[in-house]
Amino acid sequence: MSPKLRALSGKEVLIILRHFGFEPIGQAGSHVKLRRRSPGGEKQTLTIITHRELDKGTLHAIFRQACRFIPEQELRPHFFTD
């Protein structure tokens, strides 16, 4: 059986990404911009939406974007069930 995407709210995704060092730097409506600096000093920016429950497609897109900066094997347990 393949892993299944969890049902997560924007607030839960924000908490997950803060665990990886991302901090909110701004908000426009329901969109929150998060940023952290890589060990090499590079700015890493993600934007998430803070809806009560995120659409599966939106959640998967956030996961894919976050995987540019966070190793997938570290991020996957937060977004998928076993």
SVG drawing of the C-alpha trace seen along z (x, -y; Angstrom):
<svg xmlns="http://www.w3.org/2000/svg" viewBox="-11 -41 39 43">
<polyline fill="none" stroke="black" stroke-width="0.4" points="0.0,0.0 1.4,-3.4 1.7,-6.3 -1.4,-8.6 -1.2,-12.4 -2.5,-13.5 -5.3,-16.0 -3.5,-19.1 -4.5,-22.7 -2.3,-25.7 -1.5,-26.2 -0.3,-22.6 1.9,-23.0 3.3,-26.3 4.2,-24.4 5.9,-21.6 8.0,-24.1 8.9,-26.1 10.4,-22.8 12.8,-23.0 13.8,-26.6 11.3,-28.5 9.9,-31.7 7.0,-33.9 8.2,-37.1 5.0,-38.5 1.4,-37.8 -1.0,-38.9 -4.5,-37.7 -4.4,-34.0 -0.9,-33.5 2.1,-33.5 5.6,-33.9 8.2,-31.9 12.0,-32.2 15.1,-30.6 18.8,-30.9 20.7,-27.8 24.0,-27.0 25.7,-28.7 23.7,-31.9 21.2,-31.4 17.6,-32.7 15.1,-29.9 11.5,-31.1 8.2,-29.3 4.6,-30.6 1.8,-28.6 -1.9,-29.2 -3.5,-29.2 -6.9,-27.6 -8.5,-25.4 -8.0,-22.3 -5.8,-22.4 -6.8,-20.8 -4.8,-17.7 -3.3,-19.2 -2.3,-22.4 -0.8,-20.3 1.2,-18.2 2.5,-21.3 3.7,-22.7 5.4,-19.4 7.2,-19.4 8.3,-23.1 9.6,-22.4 11.5,-19.3 13.7,-21.8 15.2,-22.9 14.4,-20.0 15.4,-16.4 12.3,-14.4 13.0,-11.6 12.9,-14.1 9.8,-15.9 7.7,-12.9 6.6,-11.6 5.0,-14.9 2.9,-15.0 2.2,-11.3 0.8,-8.3 2.6,-5.0"/>
</svg>
